[in-house]
Amino acid sequence: MTKAQREWRPGMPKKRRSTRIMFASTVLLLEAFVVFFATLAVFGLRRDEISPAVILTSGLILGVVLILTCAVLTKRWGIALGWVLQLVIIAGGLLEPTMFVVGLAFALTWFYGLRQGARVDRENVERDRLQAEWERANPEEGPAV
């Protein structure tokens, strides 16, 4: 059992997940797929210039780091690491020029996801506060649906 499952009691409200973290995780996972395919493209186009082992290893490492970063997004440095990874992907344009465009598009998506996710999280906190206030003021009616 997880910690949350052990600590659960009947009537206990479920903790709301952060929309910001869900948006950021989605962007990072999509970038991991793009990095995989970009690695294959660079391997096919530049393997005579760059060692195939270096290309494949660096692509694999970057993809794994993108995926593992999803686990640390709740920490302050996790978001900073996500920004660094955005820059790394944009820098991938030095190997495959299309990655400048793709990297910039993902960086903008990352920014938008963080910004809008934070806005939705703030709205959810306010909505939960108002709901709890209403439930305290109207105990006989039960929770509003």
N, C-alpha and C positions, 0 to 999 in steps of 0.2 A: 504494500500500500504506500502511496505517496504521503508526504507530510500533510498536504491539503485534505486528503481522504481521512487520515487519522484524526485531524482536528475538526472535522465536520460534525455539526450537531443539527438535529432537526430544526427547521425554521431559520437556519442560518442563511443569509443572503449570499449568493454566488458572487465572488469578486469579478468585476468586469475586466476583460483583457484590454490592453492598450491598442487602440486603432493605429496609433503612430508606429508602434512596434510591428504590428501586422503588415502595414504598408511597406515599411522598411525591409522586413524579411522577404516580402514578395519581390521587391526590386532586386535584392541580393540574389535570391534564387534564380530569377530570370537571367541575371547577369552571369551566373555560373554556367547556365546553358549556352549563353552567347560566347563566353570565354572558351568553352569546349569546342564549339564550331569554329571560332576564330583560330584556335590552336591548330585545328585540322587544316584550315586554309593556309596558315603560315607554314605549316609542315609541308604542304603540297607545293607551295610557291617558292619557298626559300630554303629548303633543306640542303641545297648545294652550297649556300652561303653560310648558314648557321647549322651547327650540329643538331641532328634530329633529336638526340637525347636531351639537349638543352631546351629545345622548343617544347617537346612533350612534357618534360619534367616541370618547366616553369608554368606551362598552361595548367597542368594537373595541380600544382601547388596553389596557384591563384584561384582555381575553381574550388578547391577544398577550403581555402581561407575564406572565400566568399560565403560558403555554406556554414562554416563554423562561426562566422561573425554573427549570424542570426541568433546564436545562443547567448551572446554577450551584449545584445542591443539594449538591454535594460540597464546596463551600467553606462555611466557618462562617457567613458572612453570607448565604448562600443560604437556609438554614433560617430565619434571622431575617427575611429578605424574605418568605418563605412565611407567617410569623406576621403580618406587616404586611398581606399580602394577605387573610388571613383576616378581619382587622379591617375592611378596606375592603369586603369582601363583606357582612359583618354590617351595616356602615353603609349598604349599599344598601337596607336596610329603611326608610330615610328616604324613599326614592322609591317603593318597592313594599314594603308591610309584610310580605308573605310572606317576603321576603328575610331578615328577622330570624330566622325559624325555619330557613330553608334555610342561611343563613350560620352559625348556631350549630351545626346538624347537621354541616356540613362542618368547622367548627373542631374539633368533638369527634372527627370521623373523622381529621383531620390529627394531632391529639394522639395518638390511639390508634395510628395508623400509625407515627408517629415512635417511640413508646414500644415497641410490639411489634416493630417492625423492628429497633430497637437490640438488643432481647433476642435475637432470632433471629440477628443478626450476632455477638453474643457467643458464643452456642452454637455457631455455625459455626466461629469461631476456635478454640474449645476442641476441637471435633470434628476439625478439621484438625491441631491440635497432637498430639492423641492418635494420629491416623492416621500422621503422620510419625514419631512415637515408635515405634509398632508396626513400621513398615516398616524403621526402623533396627535394631530388635531382631531382626527376622526377614527378613534380606535374601534368603535362599534360597527363601522361599515366595512372594515377589512381593507386590504390593499386594493387600489384602483387598478382596473385591467385595461 
